[in-house]
């Protein structure tokens, strides 16, 4: 019984909230595996036995999935559910008009006419009810106690939203050159960064890159805006995607992440017939060379200089081809030609469900705070010679409201 009393006490609630906030602060300040990667965490831990225990045994390399964090979160929500069930009935009783017991009420002696008080309260929009013993009951903001339930119930919506966002979230990265279309199910162009625990709702998605607008200032982007077209089940949707303003379609969000140059290559046979038109993607803005293959015959890599170039290797013959429009190399039976340079963009596509419960929970939280603090419940009962009053919050302001009708000596009734 004592354990139950302690567990469901407000002090224990405060401790749990403090621990949750503490863990969330650690999540920001400690290096986390999902940000730095496994290898970097291993490098930080090294051979330090304390760090091994701290990061791996306690799983503080990923705090939000550590057993301690989940235990505290579980205890918090058990308390929350208990409070909601316990106070739901009590709250409904509070908003019903009933005979008060005056246990926690204060009283003042009335001076002057009762009718004057009644008229004053009616002008202030107080509701009047007749109760036993010819007493008059006045109340304003009678629904204010519901704010308690609104605020606490909003946390259950946050939990539901977090569950949905975590288990439905998929994250993909894909690469698009200007005027290129890619299916988000094509594994040759799309990298699956995170698979959802629950089956994805959106299928048969294709994305076309229509335009790219990138403005830099000292190598930092002032504007990074892309115009894309999305096809879904023969439906075409035009829109813009920016770093902080994603393209949105149902539960899908598409962000541009990185931009560089791509080169359209044309491969011809000795008669001049076009065999293939591949796109070569460079990473030269990051000074990173990349290997590639064309037709499974031509191998090489991109070299990053002032003018990027291709190192081509075919049938034992090696050639260097600058990536300038119109340049070409003849290997005898195959000719490789640079057609044009176009921008390419790496995009991140996130598909997740659960934002609606989060939004609804936020609204309920705000409503709960408004109900309880901006419009607190206030009650007044007028008898023959006394006026009883009670306020959930700020009772002194209620006393100031009615004391002109009452006898007050030295600031007391």
N, C-alpha and C positions, 0 to 999 in steps of 0.2 A: 504493500500500500504506500509505503514511504517512497519507494522507487518510482511508482506511478505518479505520485505528487510532484516529485522532483522533475521527472521527465516532461510533464505537461505544464511546467511552470514557465512564467515569462522570462525568468532569469536564464533558464536553460535555452530558451529561444534566442535570447540575446547572445549567449555563448556560441550557439550554432551559426548565427548570422555573422558574428565576428570571425569565426574560423573560415567560413565560406569566403568572406571578403579577403582574409589573409591569404588563402590559397589562390585566389584570383590575382592578387598582387604578385605572388610568387610566379604565377603563370606568365606575367608580363616581364618580370625582371630576371628570371632564371632562363638560361639557354634551353630551348625546346627542340625536340627532335624533328617535329613537323615543319619547323622553320629552317633549321640548320642542316638537317639530314643526319643519318646514322653515323657516318664516318666522322663528321665534325664533333659529335657528342663523344665518340670513342677517343678522339684526340684530346678533348678537354678532360675527360675522366682519367686517361692514362693508366698508371698503376696505382693511383691513390685509392686505398681500400675504403676510406670514408665516402668518397665520391661514388665509388662503385655501389656501395650500400644505398646511398642517398638517391642516385639516379636510377639504378636498376632494381634493387630489392623493393624500394618504396615507389618505384616508377615515377620519380619526379622529373624524368626527362620528358614526360607527357602528363602534366599534372591533372588535366581535366579527365583523364582516363585512369588515374591512380586509385587503388582500393580505398585509401583514406578519404579522398575527395568524394568518392561515391558513397561511402558510409555516412559522412556528414550530410551529404545531400539527401540520402534516404531518411535519416533521422529528422531532418528539417521538414520533409514532405509528410512524414508520418504525423508529426506534430500539427502541421497545417491541416491535414484531413481531419484529425481529431477535433481541432478548434472549430472547423467549419461545421461539422456534425453537431458538436456540443452547443454552439451558439446560434445555430440556425433557428431552432424553435424559440429560444430566448429572444432573439431579435424580432421574430414575428410577433411575439407577445408584446414587445415594447412599443410596436407601432399601433397597437390596438388601444382604444380609449378604455380605461378601466379606473376603478377606485384606487387612488394612490395611498400608500401606507405612510408617506411623509418621513420615512426613516432617514433618508439622506437629503431631505429638503431643508431650506432655510425659510424663515418667516419674518415679516415686518407688520407692525400695527398700522391699520388703515386710518388715514385722516381724511376728512371730507366725504364726498358722495361716492358710493360704489358705481353709480351710473357713469360718472365721469371717467373712472378707470375702464369700464366696459367699452365706452365709446372710443376711448384712446386706443385700446388694443385692437378693436375692429378696424380703425383707420390704418393701423400698422399691419393689417392682413392676418391677424391671429384668428384661428378657428375656435369657435365657441361650442362647448358641449355641456349639457346638464348632467350632473352625477348625483350620487346619493346625498341625503341630508341638505338638500337645497344649495349645494355648492356648485359654483361655476368653474368649469375646467377650460383653460385656454392653452392652445399648443401652436407652435410654428416650427416648420422644418421637421414634421413628424416622421418623414422617411429617412432622416439622417442616419439612424442606426444601420440601415441597409449598406451604408458605405463601408462598414466593417467587413460584411460578407463580400461586397464587390472587390475590395482590395485583396482579401485573402484568396478568393476564388480566381483572381487574375494570375496568381502564381501557378495554379493547376494548368491554366491555359499556356503559360510559359513552358511548363514541363512538357505538355503535349506538343507544343510547337518545336521545342528542342529535340524531342524524339523524332518527329516527322522530318525536320531539317537534317538530322544526322543520318537517319536510315534511308532517306530518299535521295540524298545528295550524290550526284555524279559530277565529276570534273574531267573535262577533256581539253587538250591543246591541239590546235590544228593550224596548218600553214596555208596561206592563200596569196597567190600573186594577183596583180591587177587583172581583172577580166577573167579570172579563173573561178570555176565552180567545184566544190568538194562536198561529198556526202559525209555526214558525221558518223557514218558506220563504216567508212572506208579506212581500214587499219593502216594502209600505206601512207595516208596523209594525216591521220588522226591518232594521237597518243592518249590512251586512257590513263589519267592520273589517279582517279578514285572511282571505284565501282560502287554503286548503291547496294545497300542490304535488301532493299525492296525493288522490285522490277520497275524499270523506267517507264514513264507514261508517254513520252514523246518518241516516235519512231519516224523513219523515212524523211529525215531533215537534210536539206541541202542548202549550202551558203555560197553566194556569189559576191565577190569583191568588186564593187562598182567604182569607188573612188577613194583616194587616200590624201589626207591633208596633214602634213607634219611641218611644224615651225619650231626651229631650235634657237636657243639663246645660250651661247657658251656650252654647247653640247647637252643642254637640258631642254626638254620639250616644253614650249609654251602652249602648243596646241597639238594634240594627236587625235584626229577625228577621221573616222572611216565611214563610208557610205556602203551599206551592204544590202543584199536582197536575200530573203529567206524563202525557200519553197517547202511547204508541208502539205502532202496529199493534194497536189495540184493547186494549192493556194499560194499566192505570191504576196509577201509582206516586205515593203521597203522601210528602211530606217537607218539611223545613225548609231554608231558605237564609239564611245570615247572612254578614256581610262577610268574616269569617275562617273560616267553616265552610260551605263551599259545599254545595249539593244535588248529589249524585253519582248518576249512572246510567250504567253501563258506562264509556265513555271521555268522558262529558260532565260538566262542572262548571258550575253556575249560581250566580252571586253577585248579591246586590242591591247597587246602586251609589249610588242617589240616590232620594229620596222627596219628593213634593210633592202638591198638591191637584189633582184633576180634577173636572170638573162634567158631570153628565149633563144634556143639553139635549133638549127635546122641541119639534119643529117641527110645527105643525098648519095645515091649510088653513082657509078661512073657515067651512066646515061643521063643523069640530072634529075632522076625521079626522087621525090621526097620519101624517105624511109620512115623518119620520125621527127617530131618537133618537141623535144623535152624541154623542161624548165629547170635551170640550175639555180639553186638558192645559195647566196653568199652570206657570210657572217663577218664581212670585212670591217663593219663599223665597230666590232668588238675585237678586231685583229685576230680572228680565229679562222684558220683554213679548214676546209671540209672536203672529204673524199666523196666520189660519186662513180656511177657506172652508167654508160649509155649503150643500149641494145645488148647488154651483157657481153660486149666486145671491147668497148673503149673504156679504159680506166684512167683515173687521174685524180687530181685535187685542185682546189682553188688556192691560188697564192694571193696574199693581200699586200699590195704595194700601193703607190699613189694611183696607179691604174691596175685594178685586179686582173689576173690572168689565169688561164687554164693550163695545167700541165697534162698533156694528152699522151696516152700510151696505147698503141694499136699494132698488133703483129710484130712486137719487138721494136717498133719505131716510136720515138718520143719527140714530141713537139710542144712548143710554148705558144699559146694563142692569147693575145690581149683581148680583154672583154670590151671591145669597142665595136659599135654597130658597123656591119659590113665586112669586118675582118673574117678571114677563112683560112683553113688549112686543107691541103689535098693529100690523102694517104694512098692515092692510087685508085683503089676501087671504092673508096669512101671519101666524101668531102664534108667537113664540119664548118658551119658558118654561124657567126653571131648575128641574129636578126635584130634584136633590140633589147634595151634595158628597161625593166619595169620594177616598180616597188613591190615588195612582198611584206606581209604582216603575219605575225604569230598572234593567234587569238586564243583566249580561254573561254570555254563554254561551261557554264554551271547550270545544272538542272536540279531543282529542289522544290519540295512542297512543304508547306507549314507556316508560311508567312501570315496567313489569315488569322489563325489562333493567336499568333504573336501580336498582331495589330489589335485584335479584340481584347486581349489581355491588357495591353497598354491603355486602351480606352477605359476598361473597367478600373484599372489602377487610378487613373486620373479622376474618374467619377467618384470612386471611393474616397479619395483625399478631399475632393471638393465637398461631398456630402458631409463628411465628418468635421472638417475644419473651417471651411468658408461658410457653411450653413449648418451650424450645430443645432441639435435638437434643444428646444426651450419649452418649459412648461410652467404654467401659473394656475393656481387654484385660489379662488376668492371665497372666503367664508364671511360671517357676519362682521367680524372685527379684525380678521387677520388676512394677509395675502401671503400665500406660500409660493416659493419659486425654486426652480431647479434648472440647471443648464449643464449639458455634457462638457462644454468647454467655455471658458470666459464668463463664469457666473458673476464677476464683479460688474461687467458691462450690462448684464441683465438687471442687476440691482440699481445701477445708475438710471436705467430706463424707467423704473417704477418708483424710485424713492421720493419723487416729488409728490406722490400720493400717500406717502407713509411718514410715520414719525421716526426720525433718525436722530440719535444722540451720539455725538462724538464719532461719527462714522459707523455706528452700529445700530441695528434695529431694536 
